[in-house]
Amino acid sequence: MSVLVVGLSHKSAPVAILERAAVSGDTLAKLLSDVALAEPVAETFVVSTCSRVEIYADVDRFHAGVTAIAELLARHCGVPARELTPHLYVHYEDRAVGHLLDVTCGLNSVVVGEGQILGQVRSALKLAGEHGTVGRVLSELGRMALRAGKRARTETGIGRAGQSLVSVGIELAAASLAASDLGPAQDGPAQDSTAQDGPGLAGRDILIVGAGSMSALAAATAARSGAAGIAVANRTRSHAERLAAQVGPKVGPQVGVQVAATVAALADLPAAMAAADIVISCTGAAGYVITREAAAAALADRRAAGGRGPLVFLDLAMPRDVEPAVTGLPGAVVIGMDQLTEHGPAAGADDVAAVRSICEAELAAYRSAVDAARVAPTVVALRAKAATVVDAELARLAGRLSADGPSAHVLDEIAQTVRRVVDKLLHAPTVRVKELAGSPGGEEYAAALRVLFDLDPRAVEAVTRAAIEHEAHGDQPDQLRAAEAAEEVHR
């Protein structure tokens, strides 16, 4: 079996395709189930975010795996295969593992180094585990990727340099408002708005539409940026109330300044938007949450009240929450994924290099483990044959000795000595064959062991079948554990 990834991201597809390809909720669960049931697939998990949809799978055939996964993705996201296929990328074996490392460490994000992706990969693995679509191969791969992601953020400065999509979007929104204070309203976000010392949200009112994890991050970021007030609107009012309670009251950047957090009814969205300066929407709904009609009503109310400058819509949803026609309304500024991908700041070259070193080290360790596992059945079969020979010889020795011969204690010492000698003789070749497994022609060394020690091919196959059966239950065969323990004694 080999690891395969089929996906698309902000680097391979326009936002219009990305939002159509986004999968979540029941659709994501059904996609997981159907991919897992595909004939070439043994295990799978799906990473679906606002900037990527990637299906990772353990497959036994490359072409069959790609075809099955691409067809299922097209079917479940509702994008015809002829439109989706040109934007898909495919990585296999080491390249697939390396890609997952890059993604989890934030090197492949819209904003390089952003920390949200680590949690998103963790959530993807957890969801797959809950649906029973991951086994030992992808679980171990996932743990390795999460470990690399944690190392990247604790051992390098990539996390400090990388901002989230939310923070970049809020900076763009704040800059648009600041620009309008200095002159005529702008038709789009300011171009220099990602500077760290850019305008904050002091005196601005924010409306958060949605109450999920992205909304919580948006609310917390707005509070830290000095927002005067934060309102939360959500289809389920209790969720909005919970998020509002988490946000306020909070002490803002200025000592003694409190952030007021309130709840707005989704049915009264136009009025809530009219009272805001920035509307941040990230609901994950299938249709438009903020329609042209609702936005026009909000803008009309603002003009009737004497005007408050432009109303900025920050759309962080995928598929998008804000209807595209809102962009053409006078006084409206819409910031979506298109603008975020253009304005994401670059992380420092030294930090990126340090993270790449971590990824390379983790990939090398993973590759070594896979190579060693490939020759493990030969090693186990060899040790099993040696144990059989030793037991037979010891039994014959005991039978040849007279009744008044050595005591049972002496016989035990003899047996232990013989077994230690055999273990020591086998230690070097078995460890060496694992080390050489990853070199060019590495399988030939395992084949040489099978020939030199006249191992029965059926014994090797039996160990392999046992390993596969036990993998399905998340453990190791007793023989494999015993062989590895024996080798560890001599290290």
BATI-95221 format. One record per residue (C-alpha): x, y, z; residue in one letter. Coordinates in steps of 0.1 Angstrom, whole numbers, padded with zeros to 4 digits, always signed. Example, Ala and Ser with C-alpha at 12.3 -4.5 7.8 and 13.67 -1.06 7.14 Angstrom:
<atoms>
+0123-0045+0078A+0137-0011+0071S
</atoms>
This chain:
<atoms>
+0000+0000+0000M+0011+0036-0007S+0000+0071+0004V-0018+0092-0022L-0032+0127-0021V-0056+0142-0046V-0067+0178-0040G-0069+0214-0050L-0060+0246-0032S-0056+0284-0036H-0024+0276-0055K-0041+0254-0081S-0076+0267-0085A-0095+0301-0086P-0117+0310-0057V-0148+0303-0078A-0138+0266-0082I-0126+0264-0045L-0159+0275-0031E-0179+0251-0053R-0155+0222-0043A-0158+0229-0006A-0172+0200+0014V-0184+0200+0050S-0209+0185+0074G-0229+0156+0060D-0213+0159+0026T-0178+0155+0041L-0189+0125+0061A-0204+0109+0030K-0173+0116+0010L-0151+0100+0036L-0173+0069+0037S-0175+0065-0001D-0137+0070-0006V-0130+0044+0021A-0153+0020+0003L-0135+0025-0030A-0119-0007-0041E-0082+0006-0043P-0085+0024-0010V-0077+0010+0025A-0078+0042+0046E-0086+0078+0040T-0090+0113+0056F-0100+0146+0041V-0086+0181+0049V-0112+0206+0039S-0106+0243+0047T-0114+0277+0031C-0084+0274+0009S-0080+0237+0001R-0098+0203-0002V-0074+0174-0001E-0081+0136+0001I-0054+0115+0016Y-0056+0078+0011A-0036+0046+0015D-0041+0028-0019V-0028-0004-0035D-0028+0010-0071R-0019+0045-0082F-0040+0051-0113H-0071+0033-0099A-0068+0053-0067G-0065+0086-0085V-0095+0079-0108T-0117+0067-0080A-0109+0096-0057I-0112+0123-0084A-0146+0109-0095E-0159+0108-0059L-0147+0143-0051L-0164+0157-0083A-0196+0138-0074R-0198+0150-0038H-0189+0186-0044C-0211+0189-0074G-0185+0202-0098V-0184+0183-0131P-0152+0163-0135A-0142+0182-0167R-0142+0214-0147E-0126+0201-0116L-0098+0179-0131T-0077+0207-0145P-0073+0222-0110H-0064+0189-0092L-0029+0180-0081Y-0017+0145-0073V+0012+0135-0050H+0022+0099-0044Y+0043+0081-0018E+0072+0104-0005D+0058+0134-0023R+0024+0129-0007A+0040+0126+0027V+0061+0157+0021G+0031+0176+0009H+0012+0168+0042L+0042+0180+0062L+0043+0213+0043D+0006+0217+0047V+0005+0210+0084T+0036+0232+0091C+0019+0261+0074G+0043+0263+0044L+0014+0257+0019N-0011+0282+0035S-0024+0314+0020V-0006+0331+0049V+0027+0312+0053V+0031+0301+0089G-0006+0305+0100E-0014+0283+0129G-0050+0273+0121Q-0040+0246+0097I-0025+0225+0125L-0059+0223+0142G-0077+0217+0109Q-0055+0187+0101V-0060+0174+0137R-0098+0178+0132S-0096+0160+0099A-0079+0130+0114L-0103+0130+0144K-0133+0130+0121L-0119+0102+0100A-0112+0082+0132G-0148+0087+0144E-0160+0074+0110H-0136+0045+0110G-0118+0055+0078T-0083+0056+0091V-0061+0027+0103G-0026+0023+0113R-0009+0037+0082V-0026+0071+0080L-0029+0074+0118S+0009+0071+0121E+0013+0095+0092L-0011+0119+0108G+0008+0118+0142R+0041+0124+0124M+0026+0154+0106A+0011+0169+0137L+0044+0164+0156R+0062+0182+0128A+0036+0210+0129G+0042+0215+0166K+0079+0214+0162R+0077+0241+0135A+0059+0264+0159R+0080+0257+0190T+0114+0254+0174E+0112+0282+0148T+0097+0317+0144G+0073+0307+0117I+0043+0309+0140G+0052+0345+0151R+0056+0356+0115A+0026+0339+0101G-0008+0356+0105Q-0041+0339+0102S-0065+0347+0073L-0087+0364+0099V-0059+0388+0111S-0049+0396+0075V-0086+0402+0066G-0092+0425+0096I-0061+0445+0087E-0074+0449+0051L-0108+0460+0065A-0093+0484+0090A-0071+0500+0062A-0101+0504+0040S-0120+0523+0067L-0089+0544+0075A-0085+0553+0038A-0121+0564+0037S-0115+0587+0066D-0088+0605+0046L-0106+0608+0013G-0134+0594-0010P-0146+0559-0003A-0125+0533-0020Q-0138+0506-0043D-0116+0479-0027G-0092+0473+0002P-0061+0494+0005A-0030+0479-0010Q-0006+0485+0019D-0029+0472+0047S-0008+0442+0059T+0018+0462+0078A+0021+0453+0114Q+0017+0489+0125D-0014+0494+0103G-0047+0509+0115P-0065+0491+0143G-0102+0489+0150L-0104+0516+0177A-0139+0531+0177G-0152+0506+0151R-0183+0483+0156D-0179+0448+0143I-0207+0423+0134L-0197+0386+0133I-0220+0364+0113V-0216+0328+0124G-0205+0312+0157A-0180+0285+0147G-0142+0283+0154S-0134+0308+0126M-0160+0332+0140S-0145+0328+0175A-0111+0337+0161L-0125+0367+0143A-0142+0380+0175A-0110+0375+0196A-0088+0392+0169T-0113+0421+0167A-0113+0425+0204A-0075+0426+0205R-0075+0451+0177S-0095+0475+0199G-0130+0472+0185A-0155+0494+0203A-0183+0468+0201G-0188+0433+0188I-0222+0418+0178A-0227+0381+0170V-0255+0368+0147A-0261+0331+0142N-0289+0308+0131R-0288+0291+0165T-0291+0319+0191R-0276+0299+0219S-0244+0295+0200H-0242+0333+0193A-0248+0339+0230E-0220+0315+0240R-0195+0333+0216L-0205+0367+0228A-0200+0356+0264A-0165+0345+0255Q-0156+0378+0239V-0169+0404+0264G-0163+0421+0285P-0126+0421+0277K-0099+0447+0283V-0088+0461+0250G-0054+0474+0240P-0060+0507+0259Q-0062+0503+0297V-0097+0505+0310G-0114+0501+0276V-0141+0474+0276Q-0153+0456+0245V-0191+0453+0245A-0204+0420+0231A-0240+0416+0221T-0262+0392+0202V-0282+0401+0170A-0310+0381+0155A-0302+0367+0121L-0337+0377+0110A-0327+0413+0117D-0295+0411+0098L-0299+0443+0077P-0304+0464+0108A-0274+0447+0125A-0252+0454+0094M-0264+0490+0093A-0250+0495+0129A-0216+0480+0121A-0185+0493+0103D-0172+0458+0094I-0193+0427+0088V-0172+0395+0092I-0191+0364+0079S-0179+0328+0081C-0209+0305+0085T-0202+0275+0062G-0238+0278+0049A-0246+0263+0015A-0262+0295+0001G-0256+0332+0004Y-0262+0345+0039V-0257+0382+0030I-0276+0389-0001T-0275+0420-0023R-0310+0429-0011E-0300+0427+0026A-0268+0446+0020A-0287+0473+0000A-0312+0477+0029A-0283+0481+0054A-0266+0507+0033L-0298+0526+0028A-0303+0527+0066D-0268+0540+0070R-0273+0568+0045R-0306+0577+0061A-0288+0581+0094A-0264+0606+0080G-0238+0582+0066G-0209+0565+0085R-0185+0558+0057G-0182+0526+0037P-0195+0493+0051L-0168+0466+0048V-0178+0430+0043F-0151+0405+0052L-0161+0371+0037D-0141+0343+0052L-0165+0315+0042A-0160+0288+0016M-0183+0287-0002P-0187+0324+0002R-0214+0340+0024D-0216+0373+0006V-0234+0374-0027E-0210+0387-0054P-0235+0414-0065A-0229+0432-0031V-0195+0444-0045T-0213+0467-0069G-0234+0485-0043L-0223+0522-0035P-0207+0523-0001G-0199+0486+0001A-0164+0471+0002V-0162+0433-0001V-0130+0415+0009I-0129+0379+0000G-0105+0351-0006M-0093+0367-0038D-0079+0397-0019Q-0066+0376+0010L-0045+0355-0013T-0030+0386-0028E-0021+0403+0005H-0008+0374+0026G+0026+0385+0041P+0056+0364+0034A+0074+0347+0063A+0111+0352+0069G+0134+0331+0047A+0153+0318+0078D+0121+0306+0095D+0109+0289+0063V+0143+0272+0059A+0142+0260+0095A+0107+0246+0090V+0118+0228+0058R+0147+0212+0077S+0122+0199+0102I+0100+0185+0074C+0130+0169+0058E+0141+0152+0090A+0106+0139+0098E+0102+0126+0062L+0136+0108+0064A+0126+0092+0097A+0092+0082+0082Y+0109+0068+0051R+0133+0047+0073S+0104+0033+0093A+0085+0023+0062V+0116+0007+0046D+0123-0012+0078A+0087-0024+0080A+0091-0037+0044R+0119-0061+0054V+0105-0069+0088A+0087-0101+0077P+0120-0116+0064T+0137-0107+0098V+0109-0122+0117V+0109-0154+0096A+0147-0157+0101L+0145-0153+0139R+0116-0178+0140A+0136-0204+0121K+0166-0198+0143A+0144-0203+0174A+0130-0235+0160T+0165-0249+0153V+0178-0239+0188V+0147-0255+0205D+0152-0288+0185A+0189-0290+0193E+0183-0283+0230L+0156-0310+0231A+0180-0335+0215R+0208-0326+0239L+0185-0331+0269A+0174-0365+0255G+0210-0376+0251R+0221-0368+0286L+0217-0395+0312S+0192-0392+0341A+0220-0384+0365D+0235-0357+0342G+0234-0319+0347P+0207-0304+0369S+0177-0285+0355A+0194-0253+0365H+0225-0261+0344V+0203-0271+0315L+0186-0237+0317D+0219-0219+0317E+0230-0239+0286I+0198-0230+0268A+0201-0193+0277Q+0237-0193+0265T+0229-0209+0232V+0200-0185+0226R+0222-0155+0234R+0248-0167+0210V+0223-0171+0182V+0207-0137+0189D+0241-0120+0188K+0250-0137+0155L+0217-0127+0139L+0217-0091+0154H+0241-0076+0130A+0227-0089+0097P+0190-0082+0107T+0198-0046+0118V+0219-0040+0088R+0193-0053+0064V+0168-0028+0079K+0194+0000+0075E+0200-0009+0039L+0163-0013+0031A+0161+0023+0020G+0191+0023-0002S+0189+0015-0040P+0181-0021-0044G+0174-0024-0007G+0150-0053-0012E+0178-0073-0027E+0195-0075+0008Y+0163-0090+0022A+0162-0115-0007A+0198-0124+0000A+0189-0133+0036L+0161-0155+0024R+0184-0173+0001V+0214-0176+0024L+0193-0190+0053F+0170-0210+0031D+0139-0194+0045L+0106-0208+0034D+0088-0182+0013P+0055-0194+0029R+0069-0184+0063A+0076-0149+0051V+0042-0146+0035E+0026-0158+0067A+0043-0131+0088V+0032-0105+0062T-0004-0117+0063R-0004-0116+0101A+0010-0081+0101A-0018-0069+0078I-0045-0086+0099E-0031-0071+0131H-0028-0036+0115E-0065-0036+0110A-0068-0039+0148H-0041-0014+0155G-0015-0037+0171D+0015-0059+0160Q+0018-0097+0157P+0034-0114+0186D+0063-0126+0165Q+0071-0091+0152L+0070-0077+0187R+0092-0105+0200A+0117-0100+0171A+0120-0063+0177E+0124-0068+0215A+0152-0093+0208A+0170-0068+0186E+0166-0041+0212E+0184-0062+0238V+0216-0061+0217H+0215-0024+0208R
</atoms>
